[in-house]
Amino acid sequence: VNELAIVWVKLPKADPKDKAAHFWVYYGNEQAPAAADVKATWDAATVAAFHFSDKSLLQDSSAGGLTATGDITVQKAALLGEAAMFAGKPITIPAVKLAGAGFTWSAWLKPSAMPQQAVLFNQGNVNLKLNGSQLSLAAGKAAPVAGGEIKAAVWQHVAVTVAAGKAILYINGAALGNGDIAMAEALAEVKVGEGYSGEMDELELANAARSPD
């Protein structure tokens, strides 16, 4: 209806410098059998991936197939199709195993206003917070790892990785904070967006520290 499609493709490698590389897209044949394999587009380290689409707002599209609960609404005209609209109440993801060998949390954020006091991610004693306009990751009573500035009313990509006791905070691909953190492996439910006001899209959780790329 809106002449818009978001297409996800899993490739072993994509070299932007290879001028001979092409992507071919075929469409228009309503009788063609569906060839999509949604769950296979995620690797084994992916614990959960939420597109926040209108028809499956709280449904994880990864192989885990988790279903979150919570009171959020759909923003239909967002960055990549639809997005989730948070109004201070979190969503809860059933108990999953994170940390241990590595950890990544990432999402696109568009806060309605700044500054905010919000918990973007919570599992056990681990919290990723919006502390005013700054990102802050803490585990227990240890000093948090903080850095970067989150802006209001614009989309920005936010990611956190933890590996070998080292945490790195990213905003729009730039590493803006790092430090030591003791994040043990945990099997517990996850809460996302406590106190957060604004849009969120493409939420991903992984039990591996993703590369800067």
N, C-alpha and C positions, 0 to 999 in steps of 0.2 A: 504493500500500500504506500509506504513512504519511500520506496526505491532505495532502501538502505539495508546492507547486510554486513554483519561482522563474521568473518571467516577465520577459523583457527586451523593452522597447518603445522604438523610436526615434521621437521626436517633433520637429517643427520648433520647437515652443514649448509650454511648459506654465506657465500662470499660476495659482498657488495661490489668488489672490484672485478668480479668475473662478468665481463660484458656478454658472454655467451649464455649466461644463465637466464632462463625464462620461466615464468609461471603461466600456465594455461588454465583458463576458467571456462567451463562449458555450462550453459544454462538454457532454460527455455523448454526442455523436454519433460513434461509433467509425467511421462510414463517411465522415465529412467529410474532404476532402483536406487534407493539411498545407499551411499557407500561410507557415510560418516561413522566413525568409531570414537565417540566423544571421550570416553574414559581412557583410551589408549594415547591420547595426546598429552597426558601427564606422565612424568617419570615416577619411579618407585619412591623417591624421596618426598613427593607431594602428599601431604596429609589431608589437605582440604583446599578447595578452590571455589569461590563463590562469584558468579557473574552478576548476581542480583537482578536477574531478568524478570520481566513481568509475570511470566507463567511459572517460574520456579524461583521465587524471590529468596527463599531460605534453603534452597537445595544445593548441596555440594556437587560439582560436576566431575570431580576426580573419581578414581577407582574406589575410594572409601564410601562414597554415596551417603555422606552424613546429612542429617536434616537439623538445621538450627531452629531455635525458637526465639521469639521476641516480637516487639511491637515497633516495626519500621514500615515505611511506605515506599512506593516506587516513584522515582523521578524519571519520567519517560524520555525527556530530552537532555541526556547527560553526555558524558565524554565518549563512551563506547556503547551506544544503544541506551539501555536503561541503567539506573544506579539506585542504590539504597539511600533513603533520606532518614537520617537519625535526628531525633528530637530529645536527646538526653538519656533515653533508655537503651540498655545494651541488648545485643543478641547473645544467646548462649549456644555454644557448640558442644555436643556430647563429648565425654571423656576421650581424649586422644593422647598418644605418647609423643612428647616433644623433647627437645634439648638432647642431652647425652653427647653424641659425637658432633652434633651441629644443629643449628636452628636458623630459620629465616621467617620473618613476618614481612609482608609487603602489601600495599594497597595504594590506590589513587584516592586522594582526599581533596575536598573542596569545602572548607569550613565556612559556615554562614557568616561568622564574625570572629574576630580575634581581639584580645586574648581569650583563651579558654582554659579551664581546669577539667581535663577529661582523661579517662583511661582507655586508650585505644586497644590494648591487649592485656588480659590478666589470666594467668594460670598459676594457681598456688600462690607462692610468694613473689612471683615475677610480674612486674608491671611495666608496660610501655605507656608513658603519659605524655599528654600535652600540658606542659607546665607553663602557663601563660602563652607564649608564642614559641617556646623551645621544646624539642624532643628530649625525653628523659627515660632511660631504661634502668631499672633497679631490680635486684634480687635480694629479698630479705632486708636486713638493716644496713647493709653495706652502702657506701657512697654511690650514687647513681652515675651512669655514663650519660653525659648530656651534650647537646650541640645542635646547631642549625636553627633556622627560623621558618616557621610555618606561616603562610600568609592567608588572608581572608579572601573569599570570593574568587579564587583561581584554582584550577586543577594543578596538583603537584603529586609526584610519585614519592612515596615514603617507604623505606625499607630498613630493616634491622637484621644483621647477621651476627651469630655467635659461634665461634669455633675455638677450641683449645683455650677456653677461659678469656678470650678476647672478643669484645663487642664492637661493631662498627655501625654507625647511624648514617643513612643516606637520604638525601633529598634531591630529587630529579637527577639521580645517578652520581651525585657528588658526595664523597665521604666528608661529613661535617662534624663528626664526633667519634671518638674511640677510647677504649679503656678496658680495664680488667673487670670481669664479672664471673661470679660462681653460679652457674646455672645448671643444676643437676637434672638428670632425666626424670620426667614426671609423667604420670598417667592421671590426668584430671580434666575436668571440663574447662572450657575456655570461654571467657566473656570478652566481647568486643564492643567498644563504643559507649561505655558508661560515662555519662555526662557530656558526650560529644554532640554538637549541634552542627549539622551540615550534611553533605553528600559523601558517599564512599562507593568505590567501584573496584572490581577485580581484586578481591581479598584472597591472598594465598598464604598458606602455612606449610612449611616444609621441615623435615627433620634432617636437614643438611644445610650447611652454610653456602648459599649461592655465591658465585663469583661476582666481582664488580660488573662484568658484562651482563 
